[in-house]
Amino acid sequence: MMRADFIAIAKWIAPASQVLDLGCGDGSFIEFLGQQKPVHAYGVEIDDARVLACVQKDINVIQQNLEGGLALFGDQSFDTVVLSQTLQTIHQTEKILREVVRVGKESIISFPNFGHWSHRLAVAFGHMPVSKSLPYQWYNTPNVRVLTVADFEKLASSLGLKVIDQCILHEGREVTLLPNLFGSLALFRIRRA
């Protein structure tokens, strides 16, 4: 099943551009992007099985832990760096965001919005939320961070990052009214200020 953020992210990527997908999983986004427009895409993934899945799909992939940084890549070596629903799994959030904007002329970040009303309600009733955007129980989640739209905006500002565009989604539809409350998935297009 295609994730809702794939279409929104693809709209922000120019044809014939150089794209780096960090935490690319099994390469589904790179595969989708290649079907939408001609690009030169590469992935970075740590999981053995997912790297193998990329190789089987003939996707260029490097096996690496993102926590170690992106020293393999020079400054501005990609037109777009994508960090799709991976930010919340990173321990060194500030470090990876600095690296993402160093390596890419532009970067696209997407993450589940913990500020969605259903997540707030679950916490108010004493339970960690489980939803389409946060599908794990508290004890088996790969997420090490929970963040909201407002949290990301504040962090981006403190790191000197410029938000070029943003799109907040819920069940595949864009949310414009109180997006931090009604959006379950946030997408930001950023670059160095």
C-alpha positions in Angstrom: 0.0 0.0 0.0 1.3 3.4 -0.9 1.9 5.9 1.9 0.0 9.2 1.8 3.2 11.3 2.0 4.7 9.7 -1.2 2.5 11.8 -3.5 3.0 15.1 -1.6 6.8 14.5 -1.5 7.0 13.7 -5.2 5.3 17.0 -6.1 8.2 18.9 -4.5 10.9 17.0 -6.5 12.0 18.3 -9.9 12.4 15.9 -12.8 16.0 14.8 -13.6 17.1 15.8 -10.1 19.5 14.0 -7.8 17.6 12.6 -4.8 18.8 10.9 -1.6 16.2 9.0 0.4 17.5 8.5 4.0 15.9 5.6 5.8 14.6 4.4 2.5 13.2 1.1 3.8 12.5 -1.4 1.0 12.8 1.4 -1.6 9.1 1.8 -2.1 9.4 5.6 -2.3 12.3 5.6 -4.7 10.4 3.1 -6.9 7.2 5.2 -6.8 9.2 8.4 -7.6 10.8 6.7 -10.6 7.4 5.8 -11.9 6.3 9.5 -11.6 9.3 11.3 -13.1 12.8 10.6 -14.3 15.2 11.2 -11.3 18.6 9.9 -10.2 17.7 8.4 -6.8 19.8 6.7 -4.1 18.8 5.3 -0.8 20.4 4.8 2.6 19.1 2.0 4.9 20.5 0.1 7.8 18.2 -3.0 7.9 19.7 -6.0 6.1 16.3 -7.3 4.7 15.3 -3.9 3.5 18.7 -3.3 1.8 18.2 -6.7 0.1 14.7 -5.6 -1.0 16.2 -2.5 -2.6 18.8 -4.4 -4.4 16.2 -6.8 -5.7 14.3 -3.8 -7.1 17.5 -2.6 -8.7 17.6 0.5 -6.4 20.9 2.1 -5.6 21.3 1.7 -1.9 24.0 2.2 0.7 23.8 0.3 4.0 24.6 2.7 6.8 23.3 3.9 10.2 22.1 7.5 9.9 23.1 8.1 13.5 26.7 8.2 12.3 26.1 11.2 10.1 26.4 11.6 6.3 30.2 12.0 6.0 30.1 9.9 2.8 28.3 12.8 1.0 29.7 16.2 0.1 28.0 19.5 0.7 25.0 20.1 -1.6 25.7 16.9 -3.5 21.9 16.2 -3.9 19.1 18.4 -5.2 16.8 16.9 -2.6 17.3 14.8 0.5 14.2 13.0 1.8 13.8 11.9 5.4 10.4 10.4 5.2 8.8 9.2 8.5 12.3 8.6 9.9 13.0 11.7 12.0 11.1 10.3 15.0 13.4 7.2 15.0 16.6 9.2 15.2 18.4 9.7 18.5 20.5 12.7 17.4 17.8 14.8 15.8 19.6 18.1 15.6 22.7 16.4 14.1 20.8 14.6 11.4 18.9 17.7 10.4 22.1 19.7 10.1 23.5 16.9 7.9 20.4 16.7 5.8 20.5 20.4 4.9 24.3 20.2 4.3 24.0 17.4 1.8 20.9 18.6 0.0 20.1 21.9 -1.7 16.6 21.2 -0.4 15.3 18.7 2.1 11.9 17.1 2.7 11.1 15.9 6.1 7.9 14.0 7.1 6.8 12.7 10.4 3.7 11.6 12.3 2.2 14.6 14.2 1.9 13.7 17.8 -0.2 16.8 18.2 -3.2 15.3 16.4 -6.4 15.5 18.5 -6.8 11.7 18.7 -3.2 11.4 20.1 -3.9 14.1 22.6 -7.1 12.4 23.7 -5.4 9.0 24.1 -2.8 10.6 26.3 -5.5 12.5 28.3 -7.1 9.1 29.0 -3.8 7.7 30.2 -2.6 5.7 27.1 0.0 6.1 24.5 -1.8 6.6 21.1 -2.1 4.0 18.4 -3.3 5.2 15.0 -2.6 4.9 11.3 0.3 7.4 11.6 1.5 5.9 14.9 0.7 2.2 14.4 2.8 0.7 17.2 2.2 0.0 20.9 4.5 1.9 23.3 6.6 -1.2 24.0 7.4 -2.2 20.4 7.6 1.2 18.6 10.7 2.1 16.6 10.0 5.8 17.5 12.3 7.3 20.0 10.9 10.8 19.7 7.4 12.2 19.5 7.0 15.6 18.0 4.3 18.0 16.7 4.1 20.4 13.9 4.8 23.3 16.3 7.8 21.4 17.8 9.4 21.0 14.4 8.8 24.6 13.4 10.5 25.8 16.6 13.5 23.3 16.1 13.9 24.3 12.5 14.0 28.0 13.4 16.5 27.4 16.2 18.8 25.5 13.8 18.6 28.3 11.2 16.6 26.3 8.7 14.2 28.0 6.3 10.8 26.4 5.8 10.1 26.7 2.0 6.8 24.9 2.1 4.8 22.6 4.3 1.9 20.2 3.9 -0.1 18.7 6.8 -2.1 15.7 5.9 -4.8 13.5 7.5 -5.8 10.3 5.8 -4.2 11.6 2.5 -6.0 14.9 2.5 -4.4 18.3 3.2 -5.4 20.0 6.4 -5.4 23.8 6.5 -7.6 24.5 9.5 -5.6 24.1 12.8 -3.1 21.7 11.2 -1.3 20.9 14.4 -4.6 19.7 15.9 -6.2 18.0 12.9 -3.2 16.8 10.8 -1.8 13.4 11.5 1.2 13.6 9.2 3.5 16.6 8.7 5.7 17.3 5.7 8.2 20.2 5.6 10.4 21.3 2.7 13.4 23.0 4.1 16.9 24.4 3.4 19.6 26.3 5.1 18.5 29.9 5.7 
